[in-house]
């Protein structure tokens, strides 16, 4: 077997505190914060002079993790507009199962959460939506019905 599990999804952010607040409001738990730098970080990333603040968050069930990174050096490069449409090649979105989609959207709005479209019903199974979170990352929310 090549893959044992998916360990985490990484997101590069500019405002670490705002990103942490967004994902904590979503229901994730902050495991810790730290700094990464030196030869290990340079080799792993393929960059020179890496100095990075990181924060690791986990889902309440302990199975999913999100790593936020804020690069002090080299400075993070812009990857285009932060309001890119949903069909751009590359990372599509990060999806979370939630208990109450409307309440979750309402709680995330003060933290910069902005619906991409609207809340949609998929048959009698799910309510789904995409919202733009920190740094323009699209976050999917799914509420299972019934």
N, CA, C and O atoms as CSV, one atom per row, in Angstrom:
chain,resi,resn,atom,element,x,y,z
A,1,UNK,N,N,0.850,-1.169,0.000
A,1,UNK,CA,C,0.000,0.000,0.000
A,1,UNK,C,C,0.902,1.240,0.000
A,1,UNK,O,O,1.839,1.334,0.793
A,2,UNK,N,N,0.614,2.177,-0.884
A,2,UNK,CA,C,1.432,3.385,-1.002
A,2,UNK,C,C,0.970,4.497,-0.067
A,2,UNK,O,O,1.802,5.217,0.485
A,3,UNK,N,N,-0.314,4.648,0.119
A,3,UNK,CA,C,-0.841,5.738,0.948
A,3,UNK,C,C,-1.501,5.142,2.178
A,3,UNK,O,O,-2.338,4.245,2.072
A,4,UNK,N,N,-1.125,5.638,3.333
A,4,UNK,CA,C,-1.735,5.176,4.591
A,4,UNK,C,C,-2.939,6.030,4.950
A,4,UNK,O,O,-3.942,5.520,5.450
A,5,UNK,N,N,-2.841,7.341,4.692
A,5,UNK,CA,C,-3.919,8.287,4.985
A,5,UNK,C,C,-3.541,9.630,4.374
A,5,UNK,O,O,-2.389,9.834,3.989
A,6,UNK,N,N,-4.476,10.525,4.284
A,6,UNK,CA,C,-4.143,11.890,3.916
A,6,UNK,C,C,-3.867,12.610,5.224
A,6,UNK,O,O,-4.723,12.654,6.107
A,7,UNK,N,N,-2.664,13.180,5.349
A,7,UNK,CA,C,-2.268,13.789,6.606
A,7,UNK,C,C,-2.849,15.179,6.776
A,7,UNK,O,O,-3.453,15.475,7.807
A,8,UNK,N,N,-2.673,16.054,5.762
A,8,UNK,CA,C,-3.222,17.400,5.878
A,8,UNK,C,C,-3.282,18.062,4.511
A,8,UNK,O,O,-2.699,17.586,3.537
A,9,UNK,N,N,-3.997,19.163,4.470
A,9,UNK,CA,C,-4.051,20.038,3.305
A,9,UNK,C,C,-3.373,21.325,3.723
A,9,UNK,O,O,-3.665,21.852,4.797
A,10,UNK,N,N,-2.469,21.848,2.895
A,10,UNK,CA,C,-1.754,23.068,3.222
A,10,UNK,C,C,-2.283,24.255,2.445
A,10,UNK,O,O,-2.602,24.148,1.261
A,11,UNK,N,N,-2.372,25.389,3.126
A,11,UNK,CA,C,-2.832,26.624,2.503
A,11,UNK,C,C,-1.876,27.741,2.907
A,11,UNK,O,O,-1.620,27.947,4.093
A,12,UNK,N,N,-1.352,28.457,1.920
A,12,UNK,CA,C,-0.497,29.609,2.184
A,12,UNK,C,C,-1.389,30.825,2.368
A,12,UNK,O,O,-2.260,31.106,1.545
A,13,UNK,N,N,-1.159,31.543,3.465
A,13,UNK,CA,C,-1.989,32.702,3.802
A,13,UNK,C,C,-1.112,33.913,4.062
A,13,UNK,O,O,0.083,33.791,4.328
A,14,UNK,N,N,-1.722,35.072,3.980
A,14,UNK,CA,C,-1.035,36.321,4.295
A,14,UNK,C,C,-1.322,36.743,5.734
A,14,UNK,O,O,-0.425,37.200,6.442
A,15,UNK,N,N,-2.574,36.588,6.165
A,15,UNK,CA,C,-2.983,36.992,7.506
A,15,UNK,C,C,-3.288,35.732,8.319
A,15,UNK,O,O,-4.401,35.206,8.286
A,16,UNK,N,N,-2.276,35.263,9.046
A,16,UNK,CA,C,-2.397,34.013,9.800
A,16,UNK,C,C,-3.510,34.075,10.841
A,16,UNK,O,O,-4.301,33.139,10.954
A,17,UNK,N,N,-3.580,35.167,11.606
A,17,UNK,CA,C,-4.586,35.264,12.664
A,17,UNK,C,C,-6.004,35.232,12.102
A,17,UNK,O,O,-6.882,34.585,12.674
A,18,UNK,N,N,-6.233,35.918,10.995
A,18,UNK,CA,C,-7.561,35.921,10.372
A,18,UNK,C,C,-7.911,34.529,9.843
A,18,UNK,O,O,-9.052,34.084,9.968
A,19,UNK,N,N,-6.940,33.852,9.260
A,19,UNK,CA,C,-7.189,32.505,8.731
A,19,UNK,C,C,-7.498,31.532,9.864
A,19,UNK,O,O,-8.413,30.715,9.755
A,20,UNK,N,N,-6.737,31.621,10.944
A,20,UNK,CA,C,-7.006,30.751,12.091
A,20,UNK,C,C,-8.403,31.029,12.635
A,20,UNK,O,O,-9.151,30.091,12.908
A,21,UNK,N,N,-8.767,32.298,12.797
A,21,UNK,CA,C,-10.092,32.654,13.317
A,21,UNK,C,C,-11.199,32.084,12.436
A,21,UNK,O,O,-12.205,31.594,12.949
A,22,UNK,N,N,-11.026,32.142,11.119
A,22,UNK,CA,C,-12.021,31.614,10.182
A,22,UNK,C,C,-12.215,30.114,10.404
A,22,UNK,O,O,-13.343,29.647,10.561
A,23,UNK,N,N,-11.116,29.366,10.416
A,23,UNK,CA,C,-11.235,27.910,10.525
A,23,UNK,C,C,-11.631,27.453,11.925
A,23,UNK,O,O,-12.268,26.408,12.064
A,24,UNK,N,N,-11.275,28.197,12.957
A,24,UNK,CA,C,-11.741,27.885,14.310
A,24,UNK,C,C,-13.249,28.126,14.398
A,24,UNK,O,O,-13.971,27.338,15.010
A,25,UNK,N,N,-13.723,29.209,13.788
A,25,UNK,CA,C,-15.167,29.476,13.768
A,25,UNK,C,C,-15.903,28.377,13.015
A,25,UNK,O,O,-17.038,28.041,13.355
A,26,UNK,N,N,-15.270,27.823,12.007
A,26,UNK,CA,C,-15.863,26.713,11.255
A,26,UNK,C,C,-16.024,25.492,12.149
A,26,UNK,O,O,-16.910,24.669,11.922
A,27,UNK,N,N,-15.175,25.370,13.161
A,27,UNK,CA,C,-15.274,24.238,14.085
A,27,UNK,C,C,-13.989,23.444,14.215
A,27,UNK,O,O,-13.951,22.438,14.923
A,28,UNK,N,N,-12.934,23.885,13.539
A,28,UNK,CA,C,-11.658,23.192,13.655
A,28,UNK,C,C,-10.977,23.606,14.964
A,28,UNK,O,O,-11.273,24.660,15.526
A,29,UNK,N,N,-10.070,22.766,15.430
A,29,UNK,CA,C,-9.353,23.020,16.676
A,29,UNK,C,C,-7.893,23.306,16.355
A,29,UNK,O,O,-7.262,22.566,15.601
A,30,UNK,N,N,-7.359,24.374,16.924
A,30,UNK,CA,C,-5.959,24.726,16.728
A,30,UNK,C,C,-5.096,23.770,17.533
A,30,UNK,O,O,-5.185,23.729,18.760
A,31,UNK,N,N,-4.249,22.991,16.835
A,31,UNK,CA,C,-3.334,22.067,17.512
A,31,UNK,C,C,-2.099,22.801,18.003
A,31,UNK,O,O,-1.575,22.499,19.076
A,32,UNK,N,N,-1.635,23.766,17.219
A,32,UNK,CA,C,-0.448,24.494,17.625
A,32,UNK,C,C,0.059,25.390,16.520
A,32,UNK,O,O,-0.381,25.326,15.372
A,33,UNK,N,N,1.010,26.235,16.916
A,33,UNK,CA,C,1.645,27.170,15.984
A,33,UNK,C,C,3.145,27.042,16.163
A,33,UNK,O,O,3.627,26.641,17.223
A,34,UNK,N,N,3.873,27.385,15.119
A,34,UNK,CA,C,5.320,27.345,15.219
A,34,UNK,C,C,5.972,28.015,14.031
A,34,UNK,O,O,5.305,28.625,13.195
A,35,UNK,N,N,7.275,27.893,13.971
A,35,UNK,CA,C,8.055,28.438,12.863
A,35,UNK,C,C,8.861,27.312,12.242
A,35,UNK,O,O,9.296,26.384,12.924
A,36,UNK,N,N,9.049,27.412,10.940
A,36,UNK,CA,C,9.871,26.454,10.208
A,36,UNK,C,C,10.890,27.254,9.413
A,36,UNK,O,O,10.544,28.220,8.733
A,37,UNK,N,N,12.138,26.847,9.504
A,37,UNK,CA,C,13.190,27.481,8.715
A,37,UNK,C,C,14.394,26.564,8.689
A,37,UNK,O,O,14.457,25.575,9.419
A,38,UNK,N,N,15.350,26.903,7.837
A,38,UNK,CA,C,16.594,26.151,7.782
A,38,UNK,C,C,16.666,25.201,6.600
A,38,UNK,O,O,15.806,25.196,5.720
A,39,UNK,N,N,17.733,24.386,6.610
A,39,UNK,CA,C,18.035,23.497,5.484
A,39,UNK,C,C,16.889,22.531,5.191
A,39,UNK,O,O,16.587,22.266,4.027
A,40,UNK,N,N,16.245,22.000,6.238
A,40,UNK,CA,C,15.129,21.079,6.036
A,40,UNK,C,C,14.018,21.739,5.226
A,40,UNK,O,O,13.529,21.178,4.245
A,41,UNK,N,N,13.629,22.936,5.651
A,41,UNK,CA,C,12.538,23.642,4.976
A,41,UNK,C,C,12.918,23.994,3.547
A,41,UNK,O,O,12.095,23.868,2.641
A,42,UNK,N,N,14.149,24.430,3.333
A,42,UNK,CA,C,14.609,24.764,1.984
A,42,UNK,C,C,14.549,23.539,1.082
A,42,UNK,O,O,14.044,23.607,-0.039
A,43,UNK,N,N,15.064,22.425,1.573
A,43,UNK,CA,C,15.111,21.199,0.762
A,43,UNK,C,C,13.710,20.696,0.443
A,43,UNK,O,O,13.420,20.331,-0.697
A,44,UNK,N,N,12.854,20.678,1.435
A,44,UNK,CA,C,11.497,20.156,1.266
A,44,UNK,C,C,10.687,20.984,0.267
A,44,UNK,O,O,9.972,20.427,-0.566
A,45,UNK,N,N,10.799,22.305,0.349
A,45,UNK,CA,C,9.984,23.187,-0.494
A,45,UNK,C,C,10.631,23.516,-1.830
A,45,UNK,O,O,9.954,23.956,-2.759
A,46,UNK,N,N,11.953,23.301,-1.932
A,46,UNK,CA,C,12.658,23.686,-3.151
A,46,UNK,C,C,12.894,25.183,-3.238
A,46,UNK,O,O,13.178,25.709,-4.314
A,47,UNK,N,N,12.778,25.875,-2.103
A,47,UNK,CA,C,13.003,27.314,-2.045
A,47,UNK,C,C,14.253,27.584,-1.211
A,47,UNK,O,O,14.674,26.734,-0.426
A,48,UNK,N,N,14.838,28.750,-1.378
A,48,UNK,CA,C,16.005,29.131,-0.587
A,48,UNK,C,C,15.613,30.150,0.465
A,48,UNK,O,O,14.839,31.068,0.196
A,49,UNK,N,N,16.152,29.984,1.666
A,49,UNK,CA,C,15.933,30.951,2.730
A,49,UNK,C,C,14.547,30.933,3.319
A,49,UNK,O,O,14.017,31.982,3.685
A,50,UNK,N,N,13.941,29.752,3.419
A,50,UNK,CA,C,12.577,29.646,3.939
A,50,UNK,C,C,12.534,30.012,5.421
A,50,UNK,O,O,13.310,29.501,6.229
A,51,UNK,N,N,11.621,30.899,5.753
A,51,UNK,CA,C,11.262,31.208,7.139
A,51,UNK,C,C,9.749,31.367,7.123
A,51,UNK,O,O,9.211,32.289,6.510
A,52,UNK,N,N,9.077,30.454,7.806
A,52,UNK,CA,C,7.634,30.330,7.656
A,52,UNK,C,C,6.967,30.136,9.014
A,52,UNK,O,O,7.427,29.336,9.829
A,53,UNK,N,N,5.888,30.867,9.254
A,53,UNK,CA,C,5.039,30.613,10.417
A,53,UNK,C,C,4.008,29.582,9.994
A,53,UNK,O,O,3.449,29.673,8.901
A,54,UNK,N,N,3.751,28.600,10.849
A,54,UNK,CA,C,2.740,27.595,10.521
A,54,UNK,C,C,1.760,27.444,11.674
A,54,UNK,O,O,2.078,27.722,12.830
A,55,UNK,N,N,0.576,27.002,11.329
A,55,UNK,CA,C,-0.441,26.651,12.315
A,55,UNK,C,C,-1.114,25.378,11.824
A,55,UNK,O,O,-1.441,25.259,10.643
A,56,UNK,N,N,-1.320,24.436,12.721
A,56,UNK,CA,C,-1.980,23.183,12.371
A,56,UNK,C,C,-3.327,23.143,13.079
A,56,UNK,O,O,-3.424,23.342,14.290
A,57,UNK,N,N,-4.369,22.879,12.284
A,57,UNK,CA,C,-5.723,22.764,12.824
A,57,UNK,C,C,-6.249,21.378,12.494
A,57,UNK,O,O,-5.861,20.782,11.488
A,58,UNK,N,N,-7.131,20.865,13.340
A,58,UNK,CA,C,-7.704,19.543,13.075
A,58,UNK,C,C,-9.219,19.591,13.202
A,58,UNK,O,O,-9.782,20.431,13.906
A,59,UNK,N,N,-9.852,18.678,12.510
A,59,UNK,CA,C,-11.301,18.555,12.599
A,59,UNK,C,C,-11.644,17.928,13.957
A,59,UNK,O,O,-10.807,17.247,14.548
A,60,UNK,N,N,-12.858,18.151,14.450
A,60,UNK,CA,C,-13.228,17.622,15.768
A,60,UNK,C,C,-13.088,16.099,15.878
A,60,UNK,O,O,-12.826,15.584,16.965
A,61,UNK,N,N,-13.259,15.375,14.766
A,61,UNK,CA,C,-13.127,13.913,14.827
A,61,UNK,C,C,-11.664,13.461,14.819
A,61,UNK,O,O,-11.376,12.277,14.995
A,62,UNK,N,N,-10.740,14.408,14.613
A,62,UNK,CA,C,-9.317,14.088,14.642
A,62,UNK,C,C,-8.764,13.474,13.375
A,62,UNK,O,O,-7.575,13.156,13.324
A,63,UNK,N,N,-9.580,13.296,12.352
A,63,UNK,CA,C,-9.122,12.633,11.136
A,63,UNK,C,C,-8.624,13.583,10.054
A,63,UNK,O,O,-7.828,13.177,9.207
A,64,UNK,N,N,-9.067,14.823,10.060
A,64,UNK,CA,C,-8.660,15.786,9.031
A,64,UNK,C,C,-7.843,16.911,9.641
A,64,UNK,O,O,-8.125,17.382,10.743
A,65,UNK,N,N,-6.821,17.335,8.901
A,65,UNK,CA,C,-5.979,18.426,9.390
A,65,UNK,C,C,-5.712,19.409,8.270
A,65,UNK,O,O,-5.689,19.060,7.090
A,66,UNK,N,N,-5.511,20.653,8.685
A,66,UNK,CA,C,-5.243,21.749,7.769
A,66,UNK,C,C,-4.002,22.465,8.296
A,66,UNK,O,O,-3.941,22.829,9.471
A,67,UNK,N,N,-3.016,22.663,7.425
A,67,UNK,CA,C,-1.817,23.397,7.808
A,67,UNK,C,C,-1.819,24.750,7.113
A,67,UNK,O,O,-1.831,24.827,5.885
A,68,UNK,N,N,-1.807,25.807,7.903
A,68,UNK,CA,C,-1.724,27.158,7.367
A,68,UNK,C,C,-0.267,27.591,7.431
A,68,UNK,O,O,0.423,27.320,8.414
A,69,UNK,N,N,0.201,28.260,6.387
A,69,UNK,CA,C,1.585,28.721,6.343
A,69,UNK,C,C,1.630,30.176,5.902
A,69,UNK,O,O,0.980,30.567,4.933
A,70,UNK,N,N,2.407,30.968,6.628
A,70,UNK,CA,C,2.646,32.364,6.252
A,70,UNK,C,C,4.146,32.524,6.066
A,70,UNK,O,O,4.925,32.407,7.013
A,71,UNK,N,N,4.532,32.793,4.828
A,71,UNK,CA,C,5.957,32.908,4.496
A,71,UNK,C,C,6.484,34.291,4.851
A,71,UNK,O,O,5.990,35.308,4.364
A,72,UNK,N,N,7.499,34.306,5.712
A,72,UNK,CA,C,8.232,35.542,5.977
A,72,UNK,C,C,9.274,35.729,4.880
A,72,UNK,O,O,9.500,36.837,4.395
A,73,UNK,N,N,9.911,34.601,4.497
A,73,UNK,CA,C,10.821,34.623,3.357
A,73,UNK,C,C,10.872,33.223,2.765
A,73,UNK,O,O,10.762,32.250,3.512
A,74,UNK,N,N,11.033,33.085,1.482
A,74,UNK,CA,C,10.804,34.177,0.547
A,74,UNK,C,C,9.333,34.591,0.600
A,74,UNK,O,O,8.455,33.787,0.913
A,75,UNK,N,N,9.089,35.854,0.288
A,75,UNK,CA,C,7.734,36.389,0.349
A,75,UNK,C,C,6.833,35.591,-0.594
A,75,UNK,O,O,7.227,35.273,-1.717
A,76,UNK,N,N,5.641,35.275,-0.138
A,76,UNK,CA,C,4.688,34.516,-0.957
A,76,UNK,C,C,4.382,35.285,-2.235
A,76,UNK,O,O,4.223,36.506,-2.226
A,77,UNK,N,N,4.306,34.546,-3.326
A,77,UNK,CA,C,3.998,35.189,-4.604
A,77,UNK,C,C,2.502,35.098,-4.866
A,77,UNK,O,O,1.861,34.103,-4.526
A,78,UNK,N,N,1.959,36.129,-5.463
A,78,UNK,CA,C,0.542,36.138,-5.802
A,78,UNK,C,C,0.270,35.174,-6.944
A,78,UNK,O,O,1.036,35.104,-7.905
A,79,UNK,N,N,-0.799,34.448,-6.838
A,79,UNK,CA,C,-1.173,33.478,-7.867
A,79,UNK,C,C,-2.353,33.978,-8.673
A,79,UNK,O,O,-3.126,33.182,-9.205
A,80,UNK,N,N,-2.497,35.276,-8.768
A,80,UNK,CA,C,-3.622,35.824,-9.511
A,80,UNK,C,C,-4.690,36.329,-8.568
A,80,UNK,O,O,-4.482,36.395,-7.357
A,81,UNK,N,N,-5.827,36.682,-9.122
A,81,UNK,CA,C,-6.890,37.251,-8.292
A,81,UNK,C,C,-7.410,36.243,-7.270
A,81,UNK,O,O,-7.437,35.039,-7.529
A,82,UNK,N,N,-7.816,36.740,-6.127
A,82,UNK,CA,C,-8.306,35.862,-5.066
A,82,UNK,C,C,-9.761,35.482,-5.259
A,82,UNK,O,O,-10.290,34.643,-4.529
A,83,UNK,N,N,-10.406,36.091,-6.229
A,83,UNK,CA,C,-11.808,35.746,-6.473
A,83,UNK,C,C,-11.950,34.938,-7.762
A,83,UNK,O,O,-12.917,35.092,-8.508
A,84,UNK,N,N,-10.959,34.070,-8.005
A,84,UNK,CA,C,-10.997,33.234,-9.209
A,84,UNK,C,C,-12.253,32.377,-9.224
A,84,UNK,O,O,-12.751,31.984,-8.169
A,85,UNK,N,N,-12.766,32.085,-10.412
A,85,UNK,CA,C,-13.951,31.235,-10.495
A,85,UNK,C,C,-13.633,29.806,-10.074
A,85,UNK,O,O,-12.470,29.419,-9.964
A,86,UNK,N,N,-14.651,29.057,-9.849
A,86,UNK,CA,C,-14.571,27.700,-9.326
A,86,UNK,C,C,-13.911,26.723,-10.302
A,86,UNK,O,O,-13.456,25.662,-9.874
A,87,UNK,N,N,-13.846,27.038,-11.575
A,87,UNK,CA,C,-13.362,26.077,-12.566
A,87,UNK,C,C,-11.914,26.300,-12.989
A,87,UNK,O,O,-11.515,25.821,-14.050
A,88,UNK,N,N,-11.111,27.016,-12.189
A,88,UNK,CA,C,-9.702,27.239,-12.495
A,88,UNK,C,C,-8.928,25.966,-12.179
A,88,UNK,O,O,-9.189,25.311,-11.170
A,89,UNK,N,N,-7.977,25.616,-13.040
A,89,UNK,CA,C,-7.159,24.434,-12.808
A,89,UNK,C,C,-6.371,24.570,-11.507
A,89,UNK,O,O,-5.962,25.667,-11.128
A,90,UNK,N,N,-6.169,23.460,-10.842
A,90,UNK,CA,C,-5.410,23.443,-9.591
A,90,UNK,C,C,-6.303,23.050,-8.436
A,90,UNK,O,O,-7.319,22.380,-8.622
A,91,UNK,N,N,-5.925,23.466,-7.253
A,91,UNK,CA,C,-6.705,23.119,-6.072
A,91,UNK,C,C,-8.121,23.641,-6.235
A,91,UNK,O,O,-8.341,24.831,-6.464
A,92,UNK,N,N,-9.056,22.751,-6.114
A,92,UNK,CA,C,-10.454,23.044,-6.378
A,92,UNK,C,C,-11.136,23.658,-5.151
A,92,UNK,O,O,-11.696,24.752,-5.222
A,93,UNK,N,N,-11.080,22.945,-4.037
A,93,UNK,CA,C,-11.715,23.405,-2.814
A,93,UNK,C,C,-11.387,22.425,-1.703
A,93,UNK,O,O,-10.882,21.331,-1.954
A,94,UNK,N,N,-11.678,22.827,-0.475
A,94,UNK,CA,C,-11.609,21.959,0.693
A,94,UNK,C,C,-13.037,21.836,1.199
A,94,UNK,O,O,-13.692,22.850,1.441
A,95,UNK,N,N,-13.536,20.602,1.366
A,95,UNK,CA,C,-14.939,20.370,1.730
A,95,UNK,C,C,-15.039,19.894,3.171
A,95,UNK,O,O,-14.266,19.046,3.616
A,96,UNK,N,N,-16.014,20.460,3.897
A,96,UNK,CA,C,-16.263,20.080,5.280
A,96,UNK,C,C,-17.712,19.672,5.446
A,96,UNK,O,O,-18.607,20.314,4.898
A,97,UNK,N,N,-17.953,18.600,6.204
A,97,UNK,CA,C,-19.305,18.206,6.591
A,97,UNK,C,C,-19.685,19.031,7.810
A,97,UNK,O,O,-18.913,19.125,8.765
A,98,UNK,N,N,-20.875,19.633,7.782
A,98,UNK,CA,C,-21.349,20.470,8.890
A,98,UNK,C,C,-22.743,20.023,9.322
A,98,UNK,O,O,-23.457,19.364,8.566
A,99,UNK,N,N,-23.119,20.389,10.548
A,99,UNK,CA,C,-24.443,20.035,11.063
A,99,UNK,C,C,-25.536,20.953,10.530
A,99,UNK,O,O,-26.634,20.491,10.215
A,100,UNK,N,N,-25.246,22.249,10.425
A,100,UNK,CA,C,-26.251,23.242,10.030
A,100,UNK,C,C,-25.579,24.234,9.074
A,100,UNK,O,O,-24.847,25.124,9.506
A,101,UNK,N,N,-25.831,24.073,7.795
A,101,UNK,CA,C,-25.127,24.860,6.781
A,101,UNK,C,C,-25.452,26.350,6.876
A,101,UNK,O,O,-24.558,27.185,6.734
A,102,UNK,N,N,-26.711,26.692,7.111
A,102,UNK,CA,C,-27.083,28.107,7.178
A,102,UNK,C,C,-26.444,28.793,8.386
A,102,UNK,O,O,-25.971,29.924,8.277
A,103,UNK,N,N,-26.429,28.123,9.523
A,103,UNK,CA,C,-25.789,28.676,10.711
A,103,UNK,C,C,-24.274,28.833,10.479
A,103,UNK,O,O,-23.682,29.841,10.865
A,104,UNK,N,N,-23.668,27.839,9.853
A,104,UNK,CA,C,-22.226,27.890,9.593
A,104,UNK,C,C,-21.879,29.061,8.680
A,104,UNK,O,O,-20.928,29.795,8.949
A,105,UNK,N,N,-22.635,29.240,7.613
A,105,UNK,CA,C,-22.405,30.372,6.700
A,105,UNK,C,C,-22.556,31.694,7.462
A,105,UNK,O,O,-21.744,32.605,7.300
A,106,UNK,N,N,-23.573,31.789,8.271
A,106,UNK,CA,C,-23.806,33.031,9.036
A,106,UNK,C,C,-22.641,33.309,9.992
A,106,UNK,O,O,-22.237,34.461,10.150
A,107,UNK,N,N,-22.100,32.271,10.627
A,107,UNK,CA,C,-20.986,32.463,11.562
A,107,UNK,C,C,-19.687,32.812,10.845
A,107,UNK,O,O,-18.834,33.497,11.410
A,108,UNK,N,N,-19.529,32.348,9.607
A,108,UNK,CA,C,-18.294,32.602,8.863
A,108,UNK,C,C,-18.285,33.962,8.169
A,108,UNK,O,O,-17.215,34.486,7.859
A,109,UNK,N,N,-19.446,34.533,7.924
A,109,UNK,CA,C,-19.502,35.838,7.254
A,109,UNK,C,C,-18.686,36.915,7.953
A,109,UNK,O,O,-17.954,37.634,7.274
A,110,UNK,N,N,-18.770,37.069,9.280
A,110,UNK,CA,C,-17.957,38.102,9.941
A,110,UNK,C,C,-16.449,37.837,9.851
A,110,UNK,O,O,-15.641,38.723,10.131
A,111,UNK,N,N,-16.081,36.626,9.462
A,111,UNK,CA,C,-14.670,36.259,9.319
A,111,UNK,C,C,-14.244,36.271,7.851
A,111,UNK,O,O,-13.208,35.708,7.496
A,112,UNK,N,N,-15.038,36.907,7.009
A,112,UNK,CA,C,-14.690,37.033,5.600
A,112,UNK,C,C,-15.304,35.995,4.694
A,112,UNK,O,O,-15.083,36.038,3.484
A,113,UNK,N,N,-16.068,35.059,5.233
A,113,UNK,CA,C,-16.717,34.037,4.406
A,113,UNK,C,C,-17.765,34.661,3.502
A,113,UNK,O,O,-18.646,35.386,3.963
A,114,UNK,N,N,-17.661,34.373,2.208
A,114,UNK,CA,C,-18.563,34.964,1.228
A,114,UNK,C,C,-19.032,33.874,0.275
A,114,UNK,O,O,-18.210,33.220,-0.366
A,115,UNK,N,N,-20.345,33.669,0.171
A,115,UNK,CA,C,-20.874,32.634,-0.719
A,115,UNK,C,C,-20.426,32.883,-2.150
A,115,UNK,O,O,-20.462,34.014,-2.635
A,116,UNK,N,N,-20.001,31.813,-2.824
A,116,UNK,CA,C,-19.622,31.891,-4.234
A,116,UNK,C,C,-20.885,31.927,-5.080
A,116,UNK,O,O,-20.977,32.700,-6.034
A,117,UNK,N,N,-21.840,31.107,-4.739
A,117,UNK,CA,C,-23.138,31.055,-5.409
A,117,UNK,C,C,-24.209,31.139,-4.335
A,117,UNK,O,O,-24.440,32.194,-3.745
A,118,UNK,N,N,-24.854,30.014,-4.096
A,118,UNK,CA,C,-25.868,29.953,-3.048
A,118,UNK,C,C,-25.886,28.570,-2.438
A,118,UNK,O,O,-25.125,27.693,-2.848
A,119,UNK,N,N,-26.749,28.372,-1.463
A,119,UNK,CA,C,-26.924,27.049,-0.863
A,119,UNK,C,C,-27.855,26.262,-1.771
A,119,UNK,O,O,-28.952,26.716,-2.095
A,120,UNK,N,N,-27.412,25.083,-2.178
A,120,UNK,CA,C,-28.175,24.275,-3.133
A,120,UNK,C,C,-28.499,22.912,-2.524
A,120,UNK,O,O,-27.747,22.367,-1.715
A,121,UNK,N,N,-29.634,22.391,-2.941
A,121,UNK,CA,C,-30.064,21.073,-2.464
A,121,UNK,C,C,-29.715,20.028,-3.528
A,121,UNK,O,O,-30.064,20.184,-4.698
A,122,UNK,N,N,-29.030,18.971,-3.115
A,122,UNK,CA,C,-28.744,17.852,-4.013
A,122,UNK,C,C,-29.683,16.712,-3.643
A,122,UNK,O,O,-29.507,16.040,-2.627
A,123,UNK,N,N,-30.686,16.511,-4.496
A,123,UNK,CA,C,-31.721,15.504,-4.282
A,123,UNK,C,C,-32.243,15.608,-2.856
A,123,UNK,O,O,-32.462,16.712,-2.357
A,124,UNK,N,N,-32.445,14.482,-2.200
A,124,UNK,CA,C,-32.876,14.498,-0.799
A,124,UNK,C,C,-31.725,14.146,0.124
A,124,UNK,O,O,-31.933,13.693,1.250
A,125,UNK,N,N,-30.492,14.359,-0.369
A,125,UNK,CA,C,-29.317,13.911,0.369
A,125,UNK,C,C,-28.565,15.010,1.109
A,125,UNK,O,O,-28.229,14.861,2.284
A,126,UNK,N,N,-28.303,16.122,0.409
A,126,UNK,CA,C,-27.410,17.144,0.965
A,126,UNK,C,C,-27.861,18.553,0.641
A,126,UNK,O,O,-28.514,18.798,-0.373
A,127,UNK,N,N,-27.499,19.482,1.525
A,127,UNK,CA,C,-27.448,20.900,1.204
A,127,UNK,C,C,-25.960,21.198,1.034
A,127,UNK,O,O,-25.146,20.816,1.875
A,128,UNK,N,N,-25.612,21.874,-0.043
A,128,UNK,CA,C,-24.214,22.150,-0.364
A,128,UNK,C,C,-24.022,23.607,-0.718
A,128,UNK,O,O,-24.926,24.248,-1.252
A,129,UNK,N,N,-22.846,24.130,-0.421
A,129,UNK,CA,C,-22.486,25.464,-0.893
A,129,UNK,C,C,-20.973,25.597,-0.912
A,129,UNK,O,O,-20.249,24.839,-0.266
A,130,UNK,N,N,-20.524,26.576,-1.665
A,130,UNK,CA,C,-19.115,26.951,-1.684
A,130,UNK,C,C,-19.040,28.381,-1.203
A,130,UNK,O,O,-19.838,29.227,-1.607
A,131,UNK,N,N,-18.076,28.650,-0.334
A,131,UNK,CA,C,-17.841,30.026,0.050
A,131,UNK,C,C,-16.352,30.300,-0.006
A,131,UNK,O,O,-15.518,29.411,0.169
A,132,UNK,N,N,-16.055,31.547,-0.254
A,132,UNK,CA,C,-14.668,31.967,-0.341
A,132,UNK,C,C,-14.203,32.318,1.065
A,132,UNK,O,O,-14.823,33.127,1.756
A,133,UNK,N,N,-13.103,31.696,1.476
A,133,UNK,CA,C,-12.545,31.925,2.797
A,133,UNK,C,C,-11.262,32.724,2.715
A,133,UNK,O,O,-11.091,33.536,1.806
A,134,UNK,N,N,-10.350,32.502,3.663
A,134,UNK,CA,C,-9.099,33.260,3.704
A,134,UNK,C,C,-8.305,33.128,2.415
A,134,UNK,O,O,-8.195,32.042,1.846
A,135,UNK,N,N,-7.754,34.243,1.964
A,135,UNK,CA,C,-6.891,34.280,0.780
A,135,UNK,C,C,-7.596,33.798,-0.479
A,135,UNK,O,O,-6.938,33.429,-1.452
A,136,UNK,N,N,-8.929,33.796,-0.472
A,136,UNK,CA,C,-9.675,33.401,-1.655
A,136,UNK,C,C,-9.889,31.902,-1.795
A,136,UNK,O,O,-10.443,31.450,-2.797
A,137,UNK,N,N,-9.458,31.124,-0.803
A,137,UNK,CA,C,-9.635,29.674,-0.856
A,137,UNK,C,C,-11.119,29.352,-0.854
A,137,UNK,O,O,-11.879,29.914,-0.065
A,138,UNK,N,N,-11.530,28.457,-1.727
A,138,UNK,CA,C,-12.930,28.043,-1.756
A,138,UNK,C,C,-13.115,26.899,-0.765
A,138,UNK,O,O,-12.442,25.871,-0.838
A,139,UNK,N,N,-14.042,27.106,0.160
A,139,UNK,CA,C,-14.371,26.118,1.179
A,139,UNK,C,C,-15.764,25.606,0.867
A,139,UNK,O,O,-16.707,26.387,0.740
A,140,UNK,N,N,-15.893,24.288,0.744
A,140,UNK,CA,C,-17.197,23.668,0.523
A,140,UNK,C,C,-17.804,23.250,1.850
A,140,UNK,O,O,-17.097,22.809,2.756
A,141,UNK,N,N,-19.113,23.390,1.957
A,141,UNK,CA,C,-19.834,22.950,3.140
A,141,UNK,C,C,-20.931,21.990,2.680
A,141,UNK,O,O,-21.604,22.236,1.680
A,142,UNK,N,N,-21.100,20.899,3.419
A,142,UNK,CA,C,-22.118,19.896,3.092
A,142,UNK,C,C,-22.885,19.515,4.359
A,142,UNK,O,O,-22.298,19.086,5.352
A,143,UNK,N,N,-24.203,19.680,4.303
A,143,UNK,CA,C,-25.068,19.249,5.397
A,143,UNK,C,C,-25.877,18.061,4.899
A,143,UNK,O,O,-26.656,18.183,3.953
A,144,UNK,N,N,-25.690,16.910,5.539
A,144,UNK,CA,C,-26.440,15.725,5.140
A,144,UNK,C,C,-27.860,15.844,5.658
A,144,UNK,O,O,-28.081,16.192,6.818
A,145,UNK,N,N,-28.824,15.554,4.790
A,145,UNK,CA,C,-30.232,15.646,5.150
A,145,UNK,C,C,-30.745,14.282,5.628
A,145,UNK,O,O,-30.275,13.229,5.196
A,146,UNK,N,N,-31.710,14.342,6.521
A,146,UNK,CA,C,-32.386,13.128,6.950
A,146,UNK,C,C,-31.727,12.317,7.980
A,146,UNK,O,O,-32.255,11.279,8.380
